[in-house]
Amino acid sequence: QLRLTFDQYETLSKKNILQVIRSEFSGDICSTHLAIAKMAINSAAFHAELLHRSMKGLGTDDDALIRIIISRCELDIKDIKNKDMQRIRMRLHHFQISLSLSFKDIQSINPKGH
């Protein structure tokens, strides 16, 4: 919803929403609005930027790095689980087909069941 709003705003005003936020706000409120806008525009890029910031310079901000990784894990774990379950179901289906074919091969070798 926000991304569509930002796109429409840029189309009508010919101004990028991030530039407008920087020009209209300052301090913590500016940082907060920028974070919300960046997250809405491209979540992956936003989190990549946060990761980069936590690791840049002489030292790593371990607390920030751990917080980012854990928060992404919590958000993505359901998607990962669903994808994994799909993969498991596909393997099971192929195994069932293979098993069925193997059983038919065995029956064809000994059709009387002896």
C-alpha positions as CSV (number, residue, x, y, z in Angstrom):
1,Q,0.0,0.0,0.0
2,L,2.7,2.5,1.0
3,R,4.8,1.6,-2.1
4,L,1.9,2.3,-4.4
5,T,1.3,5.6,-2.5
6,F,4.9,6.6,-2.9
7,D,4.9,5.7,-6.6
8,Q,1.8,7.8,-7.2
9,Y,3.3,10.7,-5.1
10,E,6.4,10.6,-7.3
11,T,4.4,10.5,-10.5
12,L,2.3,13.5,-9.5
13,S,5.0,15.7,-7.7
14,K,8.0,14.6,-9.7
15,K,9.8,14.2,-6.3
16,N,11.2,11.1,-4.7
17,I,9.6,10.4,-1.3
18,L,13.0,9.8,0.4
19,Q,14.2,13.2,-0.8
20,V,11.0,14.9,0.4
21,I,11.3,13.2,3.9
22,R,14.9,14.4,4.2
23,S,14.0,18.0,3.2
24,E,10.9,18.2,5.5
25,F,12.1,16.4,8.7
26,S,15.2,16.2,10.8
27,G,16.5,14.1,13.7
28,D,14.8,11.0,15.0
29,I,11.5,11.7,13.2
30,C,13.4,11.9,9.9
31,S,15.2,8.7,10.6
32,T,12.0,7.0,11.5
33,H,10.1,8.1,8.4
34,L,13.0,7.1,6.2
35,A,13.2,3.7,7.8
36,I,9.4,3.2,7.2
37,A,9.6,4.4,3.6
38,K,12.7,2.3,2.8
39,M,11.1,-0.8,4.3
40,A,8.0,-0.2,2.2
41,I,9.9,0.4,-1.0
42,N,12.2,-2.5,-0.8
43,S,12.4,-4.7,2.4
44,A,15.4,-6.7,1.2
45,A,17.5,-3.6,0.4
46,F,16.5,-2.0,3.7
47,H,17.7,-5.0,5.7
48,A,20.8,-5.3,3.6
49,E,21.6,-1.6,4.4
50,L,21.0,-2.3,8.1
51,L,23.4,-5.3,8.0
52,H,26.0,-3.2,6.2
53,R,25.7,-0.5,8.8
54,S,26.1,-2.9,11.6
55,M,29.3,-4.3,10.1
56,K,31.0,-1.2,8.7
57,G,33.9,0.5,10.3
58,L,36.5,-0.8,12.6
59,G,34.1,-2.9,14.8
60,T,31.0,-4.8,14.3
61,D,27.9,-3.8,16.2
62,D,27.1,-7.3,17.4
63,D,23.9,-6.4,19.1
64,A,22.5,-4.8,16.0
65,L,23.7,-7.6,13.8
66,I,22.2,-10.3,15.9
67,R,18.9,-8.3,16.2
68,I,18.6,-8.0,12.4
69,I,19.4,-11.6,11.7
70,I,17.0,-12.9,14.4
71,S,14.2,-10.6,13.3
72,R,14.6,-11.7,9.7
73,C,14.6,-15.3,10.8
74,E,11.4,-14.9,12.7
75,L,9.7,-13.2,9.7
76,D,11.0,-15.7,7.1
77,I,10.8,-18.9,9.1
78,K,7.2,-19.6,8.0
79,D,8.1,-19.1,4.3
80,I,11.1,-21.3,4.8
81,K,9.0,-24.0,6.5
82,N,6.3,-23.8,3.8
83,K,8.9,-24.2,1.0
84,D,10.6,-27.1,2.9
85,M,7.2,-28.8,3.3
86,Q,6.5,-28.4,-0.4
87,R,9.9,-30.0,-1.2
88,I,9.2,-32.9,1.2
89,R,5.8,-33.5,-0.3
90,M,7.3,-33.6,-3.8
91,R,10.0,-36.1,-2.7
92,L,7.4,-38.2,-1.0
93,H,5.2,-38.1,-4.1
94,H,8.2,-39.2,-6.3
95,F,9.0,-41.9,-3.8
96,Q,5.5,-43.2,-3.9
97,I,5.5,-43.3,-7.7
98,S,8.9,-45.0,-7.7
99,L,7.7,-47.5,-5.1
100,S,4.6,-48.2,-7.1
101,L,6.6,-48.8,-10.3
102,S,9.0,-51.1,-8.4
103,F,6.0,-53.1,-7.1
104,K,4.6,-53.5,-10.6
105,D,8.0,-54.6,-11.8
106,I,8.1,-57.3,-9.1
107,Q,4.6,-58.5,-10.0
108,S,5.5,-58.7,-13.7
109,I,8.5,-60.9,-12.9
110,N,6.3,-63.3,-10.8
111,P,2.7,-62.7,-11.9
112,K,1.3,-65.7,-9.9
113,G,2.7,-64.2,-6.6
114,H,4.9,-67.3,-5.8
